[in-house]
Amino acid sequence: MSGPIPNLPTNLGSVLQIVHSCQSFNAVANQLLPTLRGLVWNNAGQAESMLGGLIDGADPLLNMGLGTGGGRQAAAYTLGTLYMLSARLSMTSPPQTSFQTIVEWCSTFEPHQARLASDRVGKLAKGIVRWAEQSGQPEDALEPLRLLVTRYPPSPAYLTNIHPVFVQLCCTTRHFMLALPILSVPITEIDKDVSDLHYTDNLLYHYCGGVALGALKRFREAADFFEIAVSSPASVASAIQVEAYKKLSLIQLILYGKTASPPKYTSPAVSRAFRNSSTTQPYLKFINAIEITDREAARKLAKDVEAFQTDNNMGLVQQVLDRLPWLAVKKLKETYMKLALEEIGREIGLPDDIKAVRALIVDMIAAGELSASIHPDGTVSFEEESALLPQPSKLQIETALVQARDAVERLAELDRSIGRSRDYIQKALHQRDSGGMGWQDEESMMPPMRGESWEDNL
């Protein structure tokens, strides 16, 4: 439908006129957008209240097909209903809104219309979480957000302002598996025209993604996510980056028994904040004890230091301690080809428990972390790791090569795009000249950090 744009009253005299205007523009949403934006800009809180309100006690969203099973019909009014629903769910005392209404909108909205107002999509995502928390059922927000985060982006490779909201909720409700389909797709596209992104959206998404993957014991993937958060460009260190650095270090200890330096492009301010902050000193002492294989000192630090509990990292610390025998066996393999179970027991701190040593070796072999054989006489023969690795087929090799080539092409195009960015060049030059200034306090942007929380699962 085309034609003249109906005039909306500047005093917001009638929500009904707003509804009629939304319906009139079902085919030309880009014409309605300036009207709605001007409405909100000029009238601020009053506009939000009116957009999210009722008409003579009736719900205008129901009149437009939402919450009645007519969501696909309402898809034509996506832009208008987006403004209405996001305004309503952000109100202090919103009109009662059913789960069906919210799910119908998220499952039927027209993505092209929604992308015209990406800021309202982010507002809606946070409003859905708030609505669920107010009802005492935060899990109710998971399905609407899952629909939003999968249907809104042009492709799964785009980072949006819905991603951190969804993944953080998966962590706080401990539905870690629900986040896996989103986390399994690498982020290669960031477009401000698609999503109203802020710097902390990237940090929070990768931080929470690392937490979810760590809770699922997918430590290598978790380390990648935390490393992205740590190494994100910064002239000052974010509190999110410092917390990610702590978890990254502990996960590296679990995986390798030692920590690795962050990528060279990591901001010096972030590395400096991790080394010098008073909250990170217990971590540095613990890391040192593990790396020099001082097991007693490591266990004492884990018991005596409250910092790990304050950061909800005791779960990771305990897993580091539990991995010490595994790491010790791996270190023995680097030196010896064959050892008796008794000798292994003495080396890893289990001199009087041969059954426990045998069980440990069996567990490591079953987990694919050790190539070895236990002989009847109680000796263990270590083997080359490649001996037990399955050989890939020709098709698997060709598929991997195609995927690698595609990834290289995408990265090259991304690199060219970033290199042409004036903002990037200016910030890079400023970063080089200043070398970072300090530690930016962004605790207000952090997930829960105190008391019992989802991080205890790590």
Protein Blocks (a to p, Z undefined) as FASTA:
>chain_A
ZZddddddfklpafklmmmmmmmmmmmmmlmmmmmmmmmmmnmmmmmmmmmmceehiafk
lmnopanlpmmmmmmmmmmmmmmmmmmmmpfbdcdddfklmmmmmmmpcfklmmmmmmlm
mmmmmmmmmmmmmnopaklmmmmmmmmmmmmpmbfkbccfklmmmmmmmmmnopaklmmm
mmmpccfbdcfklpccdfklmmmmmmmmmmmmmmnopaklmmmmmmmmmmpccfbdcfkl
mmmmmmmmmmmmmmnopacdddfklcfklmmmmmmpmklmmmmmmmmmmmnopaklmmmm
mmmpmklmmnopmmmmmmmmmmmmmmmmmmmmmmpmbdcfklmmmmnopaklmklmmmmm
mmmmmnopaccdddfkopacdddfklmpccddfklmmmmmmmmmmmmmmmmmmmmmmmmp
mklmmmmmmmmmnnpabdcdfklmpccfehjdfklmZZ
